[in-house]
């Protein structure tokens, strides 16, 4: 049995005895083929907004318009979405002063090369683009208090806009339930203070802070409040397949449109777990597998399918290294995973340290299963995270079987760990 697994901008081929494979967990997204083109799907959504006036109507009379756009870590097809949004805004207000605000959240700043890759040369050269910096206090302003009690501080450009809108995509999210919609504000353009309060140990440990769960999810409650407080008036969100092509689009109110989008996605991407000794997964390839930090997301799908004390094999190119200095330092400085977990849960909400949430979830995964990590990252770095490095899936399988002392260990394959909700 041969299965192609995304790895960076390439593929790795898994060659395994079919009798050992208990299941291949895939989203049905790949079986969904819309009759319209990507541009037609997005434009149709924009022209038929959900519980909102048209974008052109919203733009009328509003001079300072800010469009929140995702950063380099998200495969949002902005080359399709952004020109249509710009056109619609200017149709309603040709004099609008438009700023594209890159929602880096807690990530590193996006480079010009990455902006060109995302939007194309024309938009980068002709439009005003500002990259959000969550640490630049002079460009941030407090606009309220989150339901959780944390300060809600966001980018001044967004707070002072006459009209705030966003683009993005909807996918399963490992603790916010789903990406997209309200997430463009928090964490997208929020201060590190607000992000840390929202991503606290108590919330990450909450049983509702899981992939595909919205109702009762404390992180989502904060995020939706932040979007409303920031007056996020209109969103354009898409659902994409493994080729990063638009297969569905929604637009309109940041919550109502997001609900419709996640209903569509949820019907296609929910899969039933088939517990196995070994679970092999990926982060969907580039751009989501550029670092270890992001790869934790794909591992949570495997976590839901692997047996206790089993093995997770994770493929993530990680050419950008660990992806978070504090994330790396946490594992460098604390070797006892249970003590690490206890420390996170007992850390007061307003004392959350950077990247704590990612370390907390990785520690939780490692307490359940051994992780063998296939990447281009330095082996010493992989070992610091208490994972075992491997150069390819063949070597990783051999290591897994040796660890389990079982050549006939059962296997579940999740070709794209960030594209499915494993129940």
C-alpha positions, 0 to 999 in steps of 0.5 A: 500500500502506497500513500503520498504524504505532503512534506514541505513543497514535496511529497514523501511516499509511505510504502506499507503492508496493507494488512497492518493499516487500520485506517486512512483518515482523510477529509472528504474535501478532496472528493468535493469538486465545485462547478464554479472557478475559485474566483467565481466562488469568492465573488459570489460569496462577496455579492451574497453576504450572510447577515450583512450589507454588501461590502460596497455598501459598507464602504460608502462614506468610510474613508479609512478602511483596514483589511486584515489579511493572514500572514505567511503561515497560512495558505489563504489564497489571497491572490484571489480574495484580495483583488476582489475585496479591493475592487468591491470596496472601491466600487462603493467608495473610490476615495477609500484609503485602504490599508492591508494589515497583516495578522501575524498574531504571535508569529514572526514578522512577514517578509516582503518576499512572503508578501509577494508570494501571498499577494503578487507583485502588483498589490505589494507595490501599489497597496499600503501594507502594514505588518502587525507587531504584537510587541510594538506598544506604540502601535497598539491601543486598549479597547476593552476587557475580554470575558476572561478578564484580560485586557483587549489591546489591538492594533491602532490602525484597526481600532481607528478604522472607519471600516474594519474587514478581513479575509481568511480561511476556515480549517479545523483548529486544535484549540480554537475549534476552527480557524477563520472569522473572529480569529483575525482580530484575536490573536491576529492583530492583538497585543501579546498581552491579550494573546497571552491572557486568551491562551492561558494554561487554564483555557488550553487544558479545558475539555472544550478547547479542542479541534472542531469544538466551538460551543463552550470553548473559552478561547472562542468566547474571548475571540468572538468578543474581541471581533465584535469589540473591534467592530469587525464588520465583514469577513471573506472566508474560504475553505480550501483543498489539499492543493490550496484551491478554493472549494467554498466561500462565505462572506458577511457577518464575522460570526454568521458567515463563519458558522455557515463556513464551518458547517460546510467544512465540518460535514466534510472533514470529520472522521472517526478515529481508528486507534492504532499502535502507530499513527503517521501524519503531516501538517499538510506541507508548505506553508503550515509545516515550516516549523515545529511550533506549527506542527503541533497542530497536526500532531493533535489529530494523531493524538486522538487516534494513537493508542496510549504509549503508542508512536506518532510519526510526524512529517513536517519540513520545519526548515524555519526551525522551532518557530518560537524561542520561548517554546524551545526554551521551555523544553530546554529548561524543563525535562519533566513533562508532567511538571511542565504541564502542572506548571502551565495549568497553575500559571495565573491567566495574566502571567502566561508566558509566550508560546506556553500553549504550544508547549502545553499541548506538545507535552500533553501529546508526549505524555501519551505517545512517543513522537518520531519527527521527520524534518530538516531541522537540526537533530539536537533541536528535535531531541530537545523537544523530547522527540526522535529525529528521522530523515524519512518515513521508512526510517521512522517506521523502523524506529517505531517498530523497534521502540514498540518491539512489534514488527506487526504494529497496527498503523493509522495514516492521517495524510493531512493532520490539520485538515481533519477533525478526529472523533 
